[in-house]
């Protein structure tokens, strides 16, 4: 097999457990780079702030075919990160600076292909992809998923305004010339959920492929083996405590279910601006003793908590990936989620319960019904959990995702062979 020289852009890329690691996109960037390096020589552009963590990860993993080029932007622009949405401006500036670095590197190394990995959105231009004169692959990414109609009431006024600003801003970004040039140049566009696929298919369907942004390793499967529970019915949820994750719906749904179930507990893991409001909801629920907030946990402890639960509840209103859902599936846990975005794609009727989002009241009621169903039926719970783990082993192991990515690369490098195989 010929080894190619690959240039990748992974702004968010940090090994698990290292300083600066924030979860989903860091996992995606780090693991996809490792997978590409299984087959090719890789040079990755990444944020200079993660340099120390990345260098430690490289030494520990012994990755000789993965090299990093660190790109930073002036410190004077750091205050942008304090404002909602302004990090996209920060990243846009970083992208422009990365283009100049990539152009200089290409003159020396002569890359065979450029792959834009993170940020994992499907609506912001990649300057390197648009202008570097080599084959280009984008993704996986998403962004077209929206808060379900009728659920805007779950947000405060500022949140409702932000959802409209987000949608309008994405429309602008999707129609600006550099984005269009990049999408037109791309040989493959990988998207992470059905909403993103529908958006991409309007103009570039022939080169679009669904590819998840979330995965687990074989080591993760061992680390999150199901653990014995203490006789209680344990429901768990996890993530950044922000409105878009739908944790208020989760608490209300558990409240309706648990009024008659004193042996049921609900554990919330994570921190964020919603923590005070969510704790107030729990205090007012009448079952405050059954709802526990553990704060933010290291990943290994989070996986242990998931492994010792009975059900994973994740009614996120707008989530493109949902890495923690894949981790719960890998632990053999049935998942209850809304049927939208990444979680709606990960979960099917064999491994969990998806709720069609019609209204907040309806979603809360159906969460309670789903919890009661799983509470009463141990065998169904176990069967859903087994199917969830099997689905992860078949579709979401990083090594298998790496094999899929290799096939996509092969189609770009050898299009005639791909056509004859079809």
Phi, psi and omega in degrees: 000130179289138178262125182258162177261113186251130169257131180232150173247120180220079182305312175263114184197104182214132180297144178303140177085355181263157177304134181095349180292128183240001177115229193316300185289327174297318177299316181299308182301311183295312186288323178293324177297318176300318181293318178297321181290348173296332188240338187221167172276130189234134170244124186245130171273127180214170183293129183296339181292341180263011188304310184300314181295318180297316181297320176297317179297322179297316180296314182294324182272348180063045185267094184277342182259011179241120182237146182242141171241121187265131182239127178237166176236161185305141181300334182298339181270355183301326179303340177303328186290351179280346188249138181301127178088339183290340178297337177291324175294317177304313182291324178298319177296318178300319179300318180295318178294322179296327179299317179294322177294316180298319180298318179294317180295322182295325178299328182271316190264332182061071182293153178264337184199147173246135179234117175271118184253298180229150003304145183267055172252167183245022188225352179256141184297145167256110182294323178295315180297324182286326192242341179284124190279058176221163177307148190224132174238136179242135170113183008283151180207169179206182180157342183285345180295142184235158169299129182304142179301133181097349182260003179299337180295344177286347181258150169290174183305315180300322179293321179294319177297318181297322179300321178290319177298318179301312181297316180294318180297319178297320179300317179297312181298324181288345183247005179276153192299322183292320177299312181297319179298317179295314180298323180291326180283332188299135174279334178213137177238112182263129180235153195256358177202173186293325179296318178294324179296318179296321180294314182291328187292344182296329184232334188229039186296329185293338181241017180267141177215136177283129183211121187292152174267358185239145178197176175224161178262169175298324177296323178299321181300322178288318184293333184245036172300143179305137180250153177298143178258168190265019180098343175273161173269107188259119174253139184224149171218160183203151177148178175294132183278080177233159188302322186297340181281349174074024183292335174297318175298321181297315181295317180294320178294317178296322179302312180299320181289317194274355179305324180254013184230076182294346179269011179255138178235148177235124182246128178250124181243127179140169176225161179162179185296344180274356189302315181298314180297319182293321177294325176295318176302317180296317181296328182271358188283341185087353179228038185303328180293346181260000181242125187235137177249118183260358183073197180275134181240149169303153187303318182296325178287323175300314180297324177295319177296318178298317181298333181261015178260174176256325185217142173252124183249124186213077183273052181297138181279333183203098183220115183288327183243285182086059182304321184295334175294317177297321180294321177294319176299318180297333177278001180076034181250135173293145183244136170252124181211169171280149183273072174202161177060207181298310179304322179296335177275322182294320189266135169236181187291346178278344186230007178178191182236118177258135182252122176291119185283109179249320177200158178302317181298317179296319180295318178299314180299317183285333172298314179299317179297317180295318178296318178297318179301312182287330177297318186277345189234088181300318184292319177297319179301315181294319181294317177299319179296318178296318179293324178298314180295319178298320179298319177297315181297329182275327191238339193237008173288136183302322180296323178287324175294325176295322177295320177298319180295321176301318179297321178295317176300317181300322179294326178289317182281332183227065185299327180293319177297320180295320181294318180291328178293325178292000000 
